[in-house]
Amino acid sequence: MFASRDRSLTQSGQAVDFYWRYEPSQDEEDHISAAVEALVKAADGDDRRVSSNPFLLADAKGAFRSRLKVLTKGGLEPIEEVRALKRPRSSLFEVRWQNVRCRTKTDDGTYAHTDILLRMIFAEPPELGDAALGLHAHEKIVVEGNEQETRRLQDMEIDRAEHLYEEEGECHWGVGLRNQLDLFDEQI
């Protein structure tokens, strides 16, 4: 089901349709909003690290929406903003946010600001045309001094996205297709 590629459509300089899995709307803005909400949820973790502060929330949503808009124009920068995930059987990519500001509770019960890494794993299924299909948003956990554990945690997230891609393809991942007539004509 996967075709191996190192270069994403999202860095091609050409327009790219964006879909977020299970979003039934045909409006791309609704798909972007659904992805932003998934990214906020991933950034929040268990203790509302972003959404509990209106300034952090507005900043994060703005950064997520802005990068997703650039994605739809095919303007993401390789490595810094988008990267192919090197897996033997798959061709998945990740959109990268390196410094998402949030608050965390310290050991003494006070709060401090910190930056976290967020990722949105996506595929480019040929069934959707020139499109990126957002599958899974997550925080990239870096275990200081333990690269193997960091990789294991990342691999779990990639496995989750890969599973979503493979299992939901028959129903077009629950998305409202924008070019349904074009897709129907191609199948005839």
Backbone torsions as a table, in degrees:
resi	resn	phi	psi	omega
1	MET	NA	-25.0	-179.5
2	PHE	-96.2	143.4	170.4
3	ALA	-113.0	124.0	-174.9
4	SER	-70.9	127.0	177.5
5	ARG	-144.0	144.9	176.3
6	ASP	-99.0	-18.0	-176.0
7	ARG	-115.6	129.9	-178.3
8	SER	-89.6	150.4	171.6
9	LEU	-59.7	-26.1	-175.9
10	THR	-72.1	-3.1	175.8
11	GLN	-122.1	18.4	-173.3
12	SER	-86.9	-14.8	-174.4
13	GLY	82.7	0.5	179.4
14	GLN	-109.2	154.9	179.4
15	ALA	-61.6	140.9	-179.1
16	VAL	-131.9	130.1	172.9
17	ASP	-74.1	141.6	176.7
18	PHE	-115.7	133.4	175.7
19	TYR	-127.3	143.9	169.6
20	TRP	-111.4	130.5	-175.4
21	ARG	-53.2	143.3	178.4
22	TYR	67.2	10.3	175.0
23	GLU	-91.1	111.5	-173.7
24	PRO	-77.7	-15.2	-177.6
25	SER	-65.8	151.7	174.1
26	GLN	-93.8	-2.8	-178.7
27	ASP	-87.0	122.0	-177.9
28	GLU	-59.7	-33.7	178.2
29	GLU	-59.9	-36.6	177.8
30	ASP	-66.0	-36.5	177.9
31	HIS	-68.2	-41.0	177.1
32	ILE	-63.8	-44.0	179.1
33	SER	-61.6	-40.3	178.5
34	ALA	-64.0	-40.2	177.9
35	ALA	-66.7	-41.1	177.8
36	VAL	-59.3	-44.0	178.9
37	GLU	-63.3	-39.6	177.3
38	ALA	-65.1	-38.5	177.9
39	LEU	-67.1	-40.6	176.6
40	VAL	-61.7	-44.2	179.2
41	LYS	-60.8	-42.1	178.0
42	ALA	-65.1	-40.5	179.9
43	ALA	-69.1	-33.8	-178.8
44	ASP	-64.5	-35.1	-175.0
45	GLY	61.6	-146.1	-177.7
46	ASP	-88.0	-11.8	-173.5
47	ASP	-128.1	32.9	173.9
48	ARG	51.3	53.1	-176.3
49	ARG	-64.1	-24.5	-179.4
50	VAL	-111.6	-48.8	-170.9
51	SER	-71.7	-13.8	179.2
52	SER	-77.5	-11.6	-179.8
53	ASN	-123.0	116.7	-175.3
54	PRO	-61.3	-30.5	179.6
55	PHE	-73.1	-43.8	176.5
56	LEU	-63.5	-40.6	-179.4
57	LEU	-63.4	-46.9	179.9
58	ALA	-62.9	-41.5	179.3
59	ASP	-63.6	-45.8	-179.0
60	ALA	-64.7	-47.8	-180.0
61	LYS	-60.4	-39.9	178.5
62	GLY	-63.0	-42.9	179.1
63	ALA	-65.8	-42.0	-179.8
64	PHE	-64.4	-50.1	-177.7
65	ARG	-62.1	-42.9	-179.4
66	SER	-60.4	-46.5	-179.3
67	ARG	-67.2	-37.7	178.4
68	LEU	-67.0	-34.0	175.6
69	LYS	-65.4	-41.4	176.7
70	VAL	-63.1	-39.0	176.8
71	LEU	-55.0	-44.4	-176.9
72	THR	-68.4	-15.4	177.0
73	LYS	-98.2	1.6	-178.9
74	GLY	69.8	27.9	-172.8
75	GLY	-109.0	16.6	179.4
76	LEU	-71.4	142.9	179.2
77	GLU	-84.9	129.7	179.1
78	PRO	-58.0	146.1	178.8
79	ILE	70.1	-57.2	-177.3
80	GLU	-66.3	-41.8	-175.5
81	GLU	-113.4	-26.6	179.8
82	VAL	-145.6	143.0	-177.6
83	ARG	-149.0	140.3	173.0
84	ALA	-73.6	137.8	176.3
85	LEU	-89.7	124.9	-176.4
86	LYS	-84.5	99.7	176.3
87	ARG	-132.3	142.4	-176.7
88	PRO	-61.1	-36.3	-172.9
89	ARG	-105.1	0.3	-171.2
90	SER	-136.3	162.8	175.5
91	SER	-127.0	75.2	176.0
92	LEU	-106.6	158.7	179.0
93	PHE	-129.8	165.4	173.6
94	GLU	-132.7	137.4	167.8
95	VAL	-89.0	137.9	-171.1
96	ARG	-119.0	133.2	169.7
97	TRP	-119.2	118.2	-171.4
98	GLN	-88.1	-32.5	-172.1
99	ASN	-134.8	71.7	176.9
100	VAL	-86.8	118.0	-176.6
101	ARG	-76.4	132.4	177.3
102	CYS	-149.2	175.8	176.8
103	ARG	-112.3	145.3	177.2
104	THR	-132.2	151.7	178.8
105	LYS	-85.5	130.1	179.8
106	THR	-86.8	173.0	-179.3
107	ASP	-61.1	-28.8	-179.5
108	ASP	-89.6	7.8	175.3
109	GLY	91.3	-5.2	176.7
110	THR	-87.6	174.1	-179.4
111	TYR	-114.0	145.8	176.5
112	ALA	-135.0	156.3	176.5
113	HIS	-91.1	144.1	177.6
114	THR	-147.7	165.6	176.0
115	ASP	-108.3	140.9	177.3
116	ILE	-123.0	164.6	177.3
117	LEU	-102.0	129.6	177.2
118	LEU	-121.6	148.6	179.8
119	ARG	-134.8	144.1	170.2
120	MET	-122.4	114.3	-179.6
121	ILE	-87.1	134.6	-179.4
122	PHE	-141.3	163.4	176.8
123	ALA	-123.2	169.0	176.8
124	GLU	-127.0	70.9	-175.4
125	PRO	-66.8	130.8	179.6
126	PRO	-59.7	-26.4	179.8
127	GLU	-60.7	-23.1	-177.4
128	LEU	-98.9	1.4	-177.8
129	GLY	81.3	-147.9	177.6
130	ASP	-79.2	84.3	-171.6
131	ALA	-145.2	153.5	171.4
132	ALA	-112.9	130.4	-179.1
133	LEU	-110.3	106.0	177.5
134	GLY	-68.4	127.6	-175.5
135	LEU	-110.0	-41.7	-168.7
136	HIS	-158.8	133.3	175.6
137	ALA	-112.4	139.8	-179.9
138	HIS	-158.0	160.4	171.5
139	GLU	-83.9	134.1	173.7
140	LYS	-85.1	116.3	179.6
141	ILE	-90.2	125.9	175.9
142	VAL	-108.7	118.9	178.2
143	VAL	-92.7	107.2	-177.1
144	GLU	-54.3	128.6	176.4
145	GLY	77.4	4.5	-178.2
146	ASN	-138.5	80.1	-178.1
147	GLU	-62.0	-34.7	-179.7
148	GLN	-64.4	-42.7	178.3
149	GLU	-69.0	-38.4	175.7
150	THR	-58.4	-46.5	-179.8
151	ARG	-65.0	-40.0	179.6
152	ARG	-61.3	-43.8	179.2
153	LEU	-64.8	-41.4	177.8
154	GLN	-64.7	-42.0	179.6
155	ASP	-61.7	-34.8	176.9
156	MET	-62.1	-41.0	180.0
157	GLU	-68.4	-41.1	178.4
158	ILE	-65.1	-41.8	177.2
159	ASP	-58.6	-40.9	179.3
160	ARG	-61.6	-46.1	179.6
161	ALA	-65.3	-41.2	179.0
162	GLU	-60.7	-42.1	178.4
163	HIS	-62.3	-45.9	178.8
164	LEU	-59.6	-40.8	-179.4
165	TYR	-65.3	-47.9	-176.5
166	GLU	-70.5	-38.6	-174.6
167	GLU	-78.7	-27.1	-172.4
168	GLU	-105.4	3.1	-175.5
169	GLY	-61.8	-34.7	-177.6
170	GLU	-62.9	-28.3	179.1
171	CYS	-105.3	23.2	-179.1
172	HIS	53.8	36.3	173.9
173	TRP	58.2	23.7	176.5
174	GLY	72.1	15.7	-176.7
175	VAL	-92.1	151.7	172.5
176	GLY	-83.4	107.6	-175.9
177	LEU	-72.0	136.9	-180.0
178	ARG	-81.0	-30.4	-175.2
179	ASN	-115.5	49.9	-175.9
180	GLN	-58.8	-39.6	179.9
181	LEU	-65.3	-40.3	178.0
182	ASP	-62.6	-43.7	-180.0
183	LEU	-65.9	-38.5	179.0
184	PHE	-63.6	-44.4	179.9
185	ASP	-61.2	-37.8	-179.8
186	GLU	-65.9	-30.7	-176.8
187	GLN	-79.6	-18.9	-178.1
188	ILE	-76.6	NA	NA
